[in-house]
Amino acid sequence: MASTEADTRASIIEGVRDQEPDRWREFYEIYKPMLLAYFRKQGLPEGDASDLVQEVFLKLLKKIQTYDRSRTRFRTWLFTVARHTLIDQARRRNSQKKALDGWVSQVLATREDEEERQRREFEYSHHRRILQFAFAEVRRRKSERVWACFELSVVHGRTGAQVAEELGLKTDAVYVNSWRVLQDVKELCRRYDEELKHDPDDRLP
């Protein structure tokens, strides 16, 4: 029986919930740099930011069981977990009198509009990170010629005839190869609850 789109999108989360090693490795590989960048941008030195990333993953081991996709998108839910982890860190520093350069006050006094800006920025970062992963993963699976059909026609906007002439293929083959690559990229994006919007921002990393 074919999986529904919702089943496909939930597959990664289900794998993480079941603590499947391959899913966890993939999950960690994708989200570690994104979370690290978020914490660094909030003013934490790299060592402290790395510690918070590990703390987020420890929380996810428990909290992932409560994630309900019908209520919120995963990227929004993940931002909430990361944001609360950051606030907890600021409160710990404040109670331990370790505030540095007003960082604690800055985090704890964040206005709603600033938090909303951070959320939008985090979600955009999520979109770009998943897209980067999907491009890299699909490119690894495809031959150079098949990938070139997609890259030249879909990403760079060349006509099918131009790509066919450059690669020594028939125009129909260019369209078929490009379509297959695009479907694979979309499928991987959906597994992480993202859509390939195919707008000017959706370029190759």
Residue pairs with C-beta under 8 A, 6 or more apart in sequence:
3 11
5 190
6 69
8 187
8 190
8 191
9 69
9 190
9 191
9 192
9 193
10 69
11 191
12 23
12 26
12 27
12 191
12 192
13 64
13 67
13 69
13 74
15 22
15 23
15 24
15 27
16 23
16 24
16 27
16 60
16 64
17 64
17 65
19 61
28 57
29 133
30 129
30 130
30 133
30 192
31 57
31 78
31 129
32 53
32 57
33 129
34 125
34 126
34 129
35 52
35 53
35 56
35 82
36 46
36 49
36 50
36 53
37 125
38 82
38 122
38 125
39 48
39 49
39 52
39 53
39 82
39 86
40 46
40 49
42 86
42 107
42 118
43 103
43 106
43 107
44 52
44 89
44 103
48 89
52 85
52 86
52 89
55 85
55 89
56 81
56 82
56 85
59 81
59 85
60 81
63 81
67 74
67 77
69 193
73 123
73 193
74 192
74 193
75 122
75 123
75 126
75 127
75 193
75 194
76 119
76 123
78 122
78 126
79 118
79 119
79 122
79 123
79 126
82 122
83 115
83 118
83 119
86 107
87 107
87 108
89 107
90 103
90 104
90 107
90 108
91 104
91 108
93 99
93 100
93 103
93 104
94 104
94 108
99 105
110 118
126 194
127 194
127 197
128 201
128 205
130 188
130 189
130 192
130 194
131 185
131 189
131 194
131 196
131 202
131 205
132 205
133 188
133 192
134 185
134 188
134 189
134 196
135 185
135 204
135 205
136 205
137 188
138 147
138 181
138 184
138 185
138 188
139 147
141 184
142 150
142 181
142 184
145 167
145 169
145 177
146 177
146 180
146 181
147 181
148 163
148 167
149 163
149 167
149 169
149 173
149 174
149 177
149 178
149 181
150 177
150 178
150 181
150 182
151 204
152 158
152 162
152 163
152 166
152 167
153 159
153 160
153 163
153 174
153 175
153 178
154 178
154 181
154 182
154 198
155 203
155 204
158 166
160 171
160 174
160 175
161 171
163 169
163 174
164 170
164 171
164 173
164 174
167 174
169 177
182 196
185 196
186 195
186 196
189 195
189 196
196 202
